Amino acid sequence: MGMNKNTVLAWATFIMILVGLLLIGAGAFRYDEVAGWGFASVGIGFFAIAWVFNALKGRV
């Protein structure tokens, strides 16, 4: 079972969504100061990159 480019992009998308959720969760529940907003915005950025990875499947 080899990993082709679509499988790699699918795993990258899954990992990026997972890390994005963890960052948003850390920003919401762990940090009550301004740092929480930073964690949440970086988590949303991870979602945006995961969306791009998902859009690239089958095209690269």
C-alpha positions in Angstrom: 0.0 0.0 0.0 1.7 3.1 -1.2 0.8 6.7 -0.4 0.2 8.7 -3.5 -0.1 12.5 -3.6 -3.9 12.5 -2.9 -3.4 10.3 0.2 -0.7 12.6 1.4 -2.9 15.7 0.9 -5.8 13.9 2.7 -3.7 13.1 5.7 -2.3 16.7 5.7 -5.8 18.1 5.6 -6.9 15.8 8.5 -3.8 16.8 10.6 -4.3 20.5 9.9 -8.0 20.3 10.9 -7.0 18.5 14.1 -4.3 21.0 15.0 -6.7 23.9 14.2 -9.3 22.5 16.5 -6.7 22.0 19.3 -5.5 25.6 18.9 -9.0 27.1 18.9 -9.8 24.9 22.0 -6.6 26.1 23.7 -7.5 29.7 22.9 -11.0 29.4 24.2 -10.5 27.3 27.3 -6.9 27.7 28.4 -6.0 31.3 28.0 -8.3 34.1 29.2 -6.1 37.0 28.1 -5.2 38.4 24.7 -3.2 35.2 23.9 -6.4 33.3 23.5 -7.4 35.5 20.6 -4.0 34.7 19.0 -4.4 31.0 19.4 -7.9 31.1 18.0 -6.8 33.2 15.0 -3.9 30.8 14.2 -6.4 27.9 14.5 -8.6 29.6 11.9 -5.5 30.0 9.7 -4.9 26.3 10.0 -8.5 25.7 8.8 -7.8 27.9 5.7 -4.7 26.0 4.8 -6.5 22.7 5.3 -9.2 24.0 2.9 -6.5 24.7 0.3 -5.0 21.3 0.8 -8.4 19.7 0.3 -9.0 21.8 -2.9 -5.6 20.6 -4.3 -6.5 16.9 -4.2 -6.7 15.6 -7.7 -5.1 18.7 -9.2 -1.5 18.4 -8.3 
